[in-house]
Amino acid sequence: MFDLLLEPFAYQYMTNAMIAAALVGGVCAFLSAFLVLKGWSLMGDALSHAVVPGVAGAYALGLPFSVGAFFSGFLAAGSIFFIKSLSSLREDAIIGFVFTTFFAAGMLMISLNPTSVDVQTIIFGNILAVDSDDLQQMLIIGSVSLAILFFIWKDLMLLFFDENQAASVGLSAGKLKVVFFALLSACTVASLQLVGAVLVIALVIIPGATAYLLTDRFGVMLTLATVIGVVSALFGTYLSYYVDGVTGGLIVLTQAATFIIAFLFAPKYGVLKARYSIQIKKQPTEQWRERDV
């Protein structure tokens, strides 16, 4: 029985997949706390779809797909803020326009040059195919992203809480946003092979949303989100060996299950906790009414 549980670790492809999943899942989860705090959940969805034309273009030109995906994602983020600065449209409408336009362009590029692009890998990911070169690339992206975030997370927190206050203490909102979305684009690129373009949004939203239900302190929220991201990525990848199912789907379902548990049973904001508290408050009132009668 014990040998059966350790069996996945005997294979190099599973070891590579777990390392990649833990690293990418942790970095994306760290960023997800900021997206949830700011209310930019759709931004993660936009970037996950916007990288598709970059990947298709990189394959067609014989370049590493990560280069094209990063450029495309960063261009999409810049387009959103550029249109926002010149228009009175709501941000969600602009995001919807940009990511659907980029995604449609990517699908058109793939249809025009179908032999150069593995569509299934782009859309659904294939983490079990991660080799040493892919793993090295993910390690570089993850390590650099974490190092930068370690030094600027407090500045980002202030910026996302109150942009005016951040400006009053000398922080450059524009530069910080550029850095943040550069990191988000890089992590989105790293996540493509993990879960694919369709499910990347889950990695940059669910851990932060789950942690948001569990604490009122942002520092704790960052820690919880990162732990949730790492553990769920490891468990989903490990489980895929026995279930023989899509690894990305199992990772996201693991995160979804964690969110549902927090949604129902969180000590302060859980639905069941809230209903129980209401019932407790009603009981003394009902007892006094009975005495008055």
C-alpha positions in Angstrom: 0.0 0.0 0.0 2.8 2.4 1.0 4.7 1.5 -2.2 1.5 2.3 -4.3 1.3 5.8 -2.7 4.9 6.5 -3.5 4.7 5.1 -7.0 4.2 8.5 -8.8 7.5 9.8 -7.4 9.4 7.0 -9.2 8.8 8.6 -12.6 10.7 11.6 -13.8 7.8 13.1 -15.7 5.6 13.1 -12.5 8.4 14.7 -10.5 8.9 17.4 -13.1 5.1 18.0 -13.2 4.8 18.3 -9.4 7.7 20.8 -9.2 6.3 22.8 -12.0 2.8 22.7 -10.6 3.8 23.8 -7.1 6.0 26.7 -8.4 3.5 28.1 -10.9 0.5 27.4 -8.6 2.2 29.3 -5.7 3.2 32.3 -7.8 -0.2 32.6 -9.4 -1.9 32.3 -6.1 0.3 35.1 -4.6 -0.8 37.3 -7.5 -4.4 36.2 -7.1 -4.6 37.9 -3.7 -3.9 41.3 -5.3 -6.4 40.7 -8.1 -9.2 39.8 -5.7 -8.3 42.8 -3.5 -8.5 45.2 -6.4 -11.5 43.5 -8.0 -9.6 42.8 -11.2 -10.7 39.1 -11.5 -11.6 39.6 -15.2 -8.1 40.9 -15.9 -6.7 37.4 -15.3 -9.3 36.0 -17.6 -8.4 38.6 -20.3 -4.7 37.7 -20.1 -5.2 34.0 -20.2 -7.1 34.4 -23.5 -5.0 37.2 -24.9 -1.8 35.1 -24.9 -3.2 32.7 -27.6 -2.3 34.9 -30.7 1.2 35.3 -29.2 1.6 31.6 -28.9 0.3 31.0 -32.4 2.6 33.7 -33.8 5.6 32.3 -32.0 5.0 28.8 -33.3 4.6 30.2 -36.8 7.9 32.1 -36.6 9.8 29.3 -34.9 10.3 31.2 -31.7 9.8 30.0 -28.1 6.0 30.1 -27.4 6.7 31.9 -24.1 8.2 34.9 -25.9 5.1 35.4 -28.0 2.7 34.7 -25.2 4.4 37.2 -22.9 4.5 39.9 -25.5 0.8 39.3 -26.4 -0.3 39.3 -22.8 1.6 42.4 -22.0 0.2 44.1 -25.1 -3.4 43.2 -24.0 -2.9 44.6 -20.6 -1.5 47.8 -22.1 -4.4 48.0 -24.5 -6.9 47.8 -21.7 -5.4 50.7 -19.7 -4.8 52.7 -22.9 -8.5 52.4 -23.9 -9.6 53.1 -20.3 -7.6 56.3 -20.3 -9.3 57.6 -23.4 -12.8 56.3 -22.9 -15.6 56.5 -20.3 -16.5 52.9 -20.9 -16.6 50.6 -17.8 -13.5 48.6 -17.3 -15.3 45.2 -17.5 -16.6 46.2 -21.0 -13.1 47.1 -22.1 -11.6 43.9 -20.8 -14.3 41.8 -22.5 -13.6 43.6 -25.8 -9.8 43.2 -25.6 -9.7 39.5 -24.5 -12.3 38.3 -27.1 -10.5 40.3 -29.8 -7.1 38.8 -29.0 -8.6 35.3 -28.6 -10.4 35.5 -31.9 -7.2 36.7 -33.6 -5.3 33.7 -32.1 -7.9 31.3 -33.4 -7.8 32.8 -36.8 -4.0 32.5 -36.9 -4.2 28.9 -35.8 -6.8 28.1 -38.5 -4.6 29.7 -41.2 -1.5 27.8 -40.1 -2.8 24.7 -38.3 0.2 22.4 -38.6 2.5 24.7 -36.6 0.4 24.9 -33.4 -0.8 22.2 -31.0 -4.2 23.7 -30.2 -5.0 21.2 -27.5 -1.9 22.1 -25.6 -2.7 25.8 -25.8 -6.3 25.4 -24.7 -6.1 22.6 -22.2 -2.4 22.4 -21.2 -0.3 19.2 -20.8 1.8 19.5 -17.6 2.8 15.8 -17.8 4.8 16.6 -21.0 7.0 19.1 -19.1 10.7 18.3 -19.8 13.8 19.6 -18.2 14.0 22.7 -20.5 10.3 23.6 -19.7 11.0 23.1 -16.0 14.0 25.3 -16.1 12.0 28.0 -17.9 9.3 27.8 -15.2 11.8 27.9 -12.4 13.3 31.1 -13.9 9.9 32.8 -14.3 8.8 31.7 -10.9 11.9 32.6 -9.0 12.2 36.1 -10.7 8.6 36.8 -10.1 8.7 35.8 -6.4 11.9 37.8 -5.9 10.3 41.0 -7.3 7.1 40.5 -5.4 9.0 40.0 -2.2 10.4 43.5 -2.5 7.3 45.3 -3.7 4.3 43.6 -2.2 3.8 46.3 0.4 3.9 49.0 -2.3 1.4 47.0 -4.4 -0.8 46.5 -1.3 -1.0 50.3 -0.7 -1.6 51.0 -4.4 -4.4 48.5 -4.6 -6.0 49.7 -1.3 -5.8 53.4 -2.0 -4.2 54.7 -5.2 -4.4 58.3 -4.1 -2.6 57.5 -0.8 0.0 55.6 -2.7 0.6 58.7 -4.9 0.8 61.0 -1.9 3.7 59.0 -0.4 5.7 59.1 -3.7 4.8 55.8 -5.3 4.4 55.7 -9.0 1.1 54.0 -9.8 1.9 53.7 -13.5 5.3 51.9 -12.9 3.9 49.6 -10.3 1.0 48.6 -12.5 3.4 47.9 -15.4 5.5 45.7 -13.1 2.5 43.9 -11.7 1.0 43.1 -15.1 4.4 42.1 -16.5 4.6 39.5 -13.7 1.0 38.5 -14.2 1.7 38.0 -17.9 4.8 36.0 -17.2 2.9 33.7 -14.8 0.1 33.3 -17.2 2.6 32.1 -19.8 4.1 29.6 -17.3 0.5 28.4 -16.5 -0.3 27.6 -20.1 1.4 24.3 -20.1 0.0 23.6 -16.6 -3.7 24.0 -17.2 -4.1 25.7 -20.6 -5.6 29.0 -21.6 -9.1 28.1 -20.5 -8.3 27.3 -16.9 -5.5 29.8 -16.2 -8.2 32.2 -14.8 -8.8 29.7 -11.9 -5.1 29.7 -10.8 -5.1 33.5 -10.5 -8.6 33.9 -8.9 -9.6 30.9 -6.7 -6.7 30.8 -4.2 -7.1 34.6 -3.5 -10.9 34.3 -3.3 -10.6 31.4 -0.9 -8.1 33.2 1.3 -10.3 36.3 1.3 -13.0 34.3 3.1 -10.6 33.1 5.8 -9.0 36.3 7.1 -9.3 40.1 7.3 -5.5 40.7 7.2 -3.9 41.1 3.8 -0.5 39.6 4.9 -2.2 36.5 6.1 -4.3 36.4 3.0 -1.2 36.3 0.8 0.2 33.4 2.9 -3.0 31.5 2.8 -3.5 32.0 -0.9 0.0 30.8 -1.7 -0.4 27.7 0.5 -3.7 26.9 -1.1 -2.2 27.3 -4.6 0.8 25.1 -3.9 -1.0 22.3 -2.1 -3.9 22.2 -4.5 -1.5 22.1 -7.5 0.5 19.3 -5.9 -2.6 17.3 -4.9 -4.2 17.7 -8.3 -1.1 16.6 -10.1 -0.6 13.6 -7.7 -4.2 12.5 -8.1 -4.0 12.6 -11.9 -1.6 9.7 -11.8 -4.3 7.4 -10.3 -7.4 8.9 -11.9 -5.8 9.1 -15.4 -7.7 12.3 -16.0 -6.7 15.8 -17.2 -4.2 17.1 -14.7 -5.2 20.8 -15.2 -8.8 19.9 -14.5 -8.0 18.0 -11.3 -5.9 20.9 -10.1 -8.7 23.4 -10.6 -11.3 21.1 -9.1 -9.1 20.7 -6.0 -9.0 24.5 -5.7 -12.8 24.7 -6.3 -13.4 22.1 -3.5 -11.2 24.2 -1.2 -13.2 27.3 -2.0 -16.5 25.6 -1.4 -15.3 24.4 2.0 -14.2 27.9 2.9 -17.5 29.4 1.6 -19.5 27.1 3.8 -17.4 26.8 6.9 -15.1 29.8 7.2 -15.0 30.9 10.9 -16.2 34.4 10.2 -17.5 34.6 6.6 -18.8 31.1 6.0 -22.4 30.8 5.0 -23.2 28.2 7.7 -21.4 30.2 10.3 -23.4 33.3 9.4 -26.7 31.5 9.6 -25.8 29.9 12.9 -24.9 33.4 14.3 -28.3 34.7 13.2 -30.0 31.9 15.0 -28.0 32.5 18.2 -29.0 36.2 18.1 -32.7 35.3 17.6 -32.9 32.9 20.6 -32.6 35.5 23.4 -35.2 37.7 21.7 -37.6 34.8 21.4 -37.1 33.9 25.1 -37.9 37.5 26.2 -41.0 37.5 24.0 -42.2 34.3 25.7 -41.6 35.9 29.2 -43.5 39.0 28.2 -46.5 36.8 27.2 
